[in-house]
Amino acid sequence: MGTSVSRHAGNTLFYQRHGPAPGLRLDGMNVFAIREGIKFAKEYAIENGPICVEYDTYRYFGHSMSDPGLSYRAKSDVDDVRKTRDPIDYIKNLILTNNVATEKDMKEINKQIKKDIDVIVEKVKAEPFPDESEMYEDIHAPGETHFIRGVEYKDSVWVNK
């Protein structure tokens, strides 16, 4: 986690490291690049098979509480990326410069989104916790079984083997 990619990987271009499967590297800070790249990857996969997709993003914070993220990079570097490449600000600026909405409209939309999220969170919190028997529903293709080493599901209960 704390080792730079260039010090631990023979090939730092991860999208190229999947044998015969082709790869695609996308600017993970640009929603339009992601949308178009995923369209391409979907069409490619349907017609030809697997494709690896790597998203190049920038992490504003350290990995954990013990990693403030500033011992291996300058705060000014983080601030510069935030100012020039932040995906939310990028879209916001596009909306404002193209007169799709005003700053006031954006603030109202943001308030409404926060209210909607609060309502959804409260609804989810009020729902009963799912039964353990539902743990593996809808995550495997039909006919596939699941496996957890040392554990099995018997009589609606997970038990150690």
Buried (B, 14 or more C-beta within 10 A) or exposed (E): EEEEEEEEEEEEEBBBBEEEBBBBBBBBBBBEBBEEBEEBBEEBEEEEEEBBBBBEEEEEEBEEEEEEBEEEEEEEEBEEBEEEBBBEEBEBEEBBEEEEBEEEEBEEEEEEEEEEEEEEEEEEEEEEEEEEEEEEEEEEEEEEEEEEEEEEBEEEEEEEE
